[in-house]
Amino acid sequence: MLLYLIKLCITLTVILGSAEVAKRSPTLGAFIVVLPLVSILSMTKALLGH
């Protein structure tokens, strides 16, 4: 259960962080969301296991 909560917190942080960047610079926000978001999330989950 703790591992799930850690994964959830990391995922939320990445998503909310990219949303905040998009408020200031839509182009940069779109770039952050589209290109590396899936890679970051999958690598994070792979590093944490499960």
C-alpha positions in Angstrom: 0.0 0.0 0.0 2.8 2.4 0.8 4.5 1.7 -2.5 1.2 2.6 -4.3 1.0 5.9 -2.4 4.6 6.8 -3.3 3.9 6.1 -7.0 0.7 8.1 -6.8 2.5 11.1 -5.2 5.3 11.0 -7.8 2.8 10.8 -10.7 0.7 13.7 -9.3 3.8 15.8 -8.8 4.9 15.3 -12.4 1.4 16.1 -13.7 0.9 19.1 -11.5 4.4 20.5 -12.2 3.8 20.3 -16.0 0.5 22.0 -15.6 2.1 24.9 -13.7 4.7 25.3 -16.4 2.0 25.3 -19.0 0.3 28.2 -17.2 3.4 30.4 -17.7 4.5 29.1 -21.1 2.0 27.0 -23.1 4.6 25.9 -25.6 7.1 24.7 -23.0 4.2 23.1 -21.0 3.1 21.2 -24.1 6.6 20.1 -24.8 7.1 18.8 -21.3 3.7 17.0 -21.3 3.9 15.4 -24.7 7.5 14.1 -25.0 8.8 12.9 -21.7 5.8 12.4 -19.5 5.2 8.8 -20.4 8.9 8.0 -20.2 9.3 9.7 -16.8 6.2 7.9 -15.4 7.3 4.5 -16.8 10.9 4.8 -15.6 9.7 6.0 -12.1 7.4 3.0 -11.8 10.1 0.6 -13.1 12.6 2.0 -10.5 10.1 1.7 -7.7 9.1 -1.8 -8.8 5.8 -3.4 -9.7 
